[in-house]
Amino acid sequence: MFHFSRRLALKGVLACALATVFLNTATATAADAVLRVSAIPDEAPTELQRKFAPLGKYLEKELGMKVSFVPASDYAAVVEALASDKLDLVWLGGFTFVQASIRTKGTAIPLVQREEDARFTSKFITADANIRTLADTRGRVFAFGSPSSTSGHLMPRYFLMQDGINADTDFKNVAFSGAHDATLAFVASGKADAGVLNASVWKKLVEQQKVDPKVRVIATTPPYFDYNWTVRGDLDPALIKKIAAAFLKLDAGNPEHAEILALQRATKFIPTKKDNYDGIEQAAKAAGLLK
Amino acid sequence: MRSPRDPAAPVRAAGLLLAIVVLWPLAVIGEFHPWVLFEAQNLKVMGGFLSAFLPPDTSGEFLAHLGRATLETLAIATAGIALAFVIAVPLAMATTRALSISRIGPGAGQRRGEYLRAALRMLLVVLRGLPELVWALLFVRVFGLGPAAGVLALGLTYGGMLAKVYGEILESGDERPARALLEAGGGRVQALCYGLLPGASQELTSYTVYRWECAVRASVVMGFVGAGGLGQLMDQSMRMLNGGEAASILFTFLLLVLAADALSAVLRRQLGDAGGYGGALAFGPRTLVWLALLGSALVASYGWLDLGFSALLTRDAMASMASYFMSFFPLDLSAPWLAKVARGSLETVAISALGTLLAAACGLLLALPACGRYGQAAEQATRFLLNALRSVPELVWATLMALAAGLGPFAGILALALHTSGVLGRLFAEALQNAPSRPRDALLEAGSPAAAAFLYGTLPQVSPQLIAYSLYRWEMNIRMAAILGFVGAGGLGQLLYVELSLFHHAQASTVIAAMLLLSIAVDAASAWLRRRLGSVTA
């Protein structure tokens, strides 16, 4: 009796374990009529959700299909997810687009960008009274955003290099804050002596009065191409056309559209093409971030 | 001729000298500069962050986030352990010598069986040699965003760990019944169920429950690389230096860990009581209730997480996984890259060794009041402190210490020291409590001061145990030290994080290989030291 029941118990446990695994596989859903959208997490995830909500509703109406936003916490995960067809439409930075293009063997299609993205810049900031020029940051703790960020890492690193500052050897320590608003927090608190973030987020934080008065800009990069909306290459061409049209139709004169554009910090969207990002690719190669 | 006062003096002096010669370069590499803690700049940063802790964030929206994240953490831990169990059972059965059929007879399969076991054991070393955080980081990239990566990472690392320990438990018991069954022509499953399990089931279950408790802690940490749950929330709040949110999350986390601790203790006590004849598990209504609870917890966990593992089983997913895997080979072994990895490895060793050493010293200091030497009040207070220290994971300490001591390896040393002090302090206190008190009493009665009575009466009896505990923790800490760089606390972690972000897979796999080698080397060094010390004291 004793042995028999224990055997039963063991079998029960095993069956339970197996059943949960298989039940789970059986109930997974197919994601057919849903447009899966994500964005590189260049700002706090709650901020990204807030920014996306009205745009998502607008796209649902324009495309006539369900649009779901998949929150991400890692730049590279977004690139990888697009390359493995787990996402349909993504908001990428210049460098992540180049990475995505390589990882999809050139099939990812950049659709549109904000007018501002054609002449994007980054701001070098500090809260330390002794740092007045970029050269003063040598030997100090410097904060970039995410390692995969164009405006928070790649282009600033590239321009620093042109100024004769090697980010690998000339700083005491390099920190990767992960996002632009986090870089500001690092610098304001003194966790890093200086840092760099993109001009668009900087402008927003200044307007929202979220910048500690000690923090000031010491340099601005020359302009370069940045963010765009990219789709995976094997998406239905008709749908791709509709998505691009929906973005291009956004007009600041229309109050409903104005809200969306304001949240995206765009005056309007314009078409973009792959060649626009060749400069980024060259810079990434020169800075050793692309092999 | 006068005999020296201490006949062991030359040996001790040599030991001390050796320790200094080894530790000094480590201290240099680890940037061990305690004074930076008191620099005005760092005090201001830390003070600014801590002052924002009060009041904790209790807005409805945030609490809703927090509740969801807590449930997700529990579900990841439970689902992860279930997966680990499914992985571990066959591996343990295949690797344990107690169930080897080929080992019995002189048949042709004997050597083959041994090779197979050795190969599988290597697999286990790889599975558990890499920290779950590294697996999680890789899986987040392959399977995308969310808890599936966490569950898989836990499943693999803990699968490796469970398989090893299951195998050892099965071998440590009485092997004769199983052998008799095998010799009589029984199969492995029968030999396991009727020969080994009756003697080992209690220990097996107890260890599994203990691992679940560890998994709760681990699943929190994995959130730091985007695998969902409380850790992800904590990472975001910490990055934004949002003290109020961080305080609420830390508090929730402490409660969760204490609750998991308590539940695990209750379950294990239940098992102790339930030990029927021969220490075997009695099967009664109570067991049924536990099994039902376990089953529903599993179903609830998998249901809640919506893992979508089926998407992994399609041919496309398999192909993309295979190509992702292959992109990590061959390793980048160019000289400049190896130099960089070597530098990171040295830093990692320094962080783990100094952190553990510091923890052993602090742990001993805290163990004295915690074992009740200075009264009830001091005992309760230190025990609470020890619990708090070890409840906060190393990675969270590291984010805090990066504020207090600046970014770099010293923050990592402090983080490991704080967490490990809590762990070692508790173990040390137990060892001190169990030490026979007569030698000390004799010294006290002979009029020696309390400190001397402790040093010569108590410490010599417990020191082998204390050293063994510290060395075990060092083995765990080398794995931890390898990942503290994710939050800027030195070592190999930042290198891995950056290279993976840039899709430099060849470089990343060199770092991963270095991590594996380090953990294997430290395991070996620690085992050797324990053997040496064991033979010295014996």
Interface residues (C-beta under 8 A of the other chain):
Chain A: F2 H3 S5 R6 R7 L8 A9 L10 G12 V13 L14 C16 A17 L18 T20 V21 L23 N24 T25 A26 A28 T29 S38 A44 P45 T46 V70 P71 A72 S73 D74 Y75 A76 A77 V79 E80 A81 A83 S84 D85 K86 Q99 I102 R103 V141 S146 P147 S148 N173 A175 F176 S177 G178 A179 D181 A182 A185 F186 S189 G190 K191 A192 L289 L290 K291
Chain B: Q41 N42 K44 V45 G48 F49 A79 A82 L83 F85 V86 V89 V140 R141 V142 G144 L145 C193 Y194 L197 P198 S201 V225 G226 Q232 D235 Q236 R239 M240 L241 G276 A280 L281 A282 F283 T287 L291 L294 G295 L298 V299 S301 Y302 G303 L307 G308 F309 S310 A311 L313 D316 A317 S320 Y324 A402 L403 G406 L407 G408 G488 Q494 Y497 V498 L500 S501 L502 F503 H504
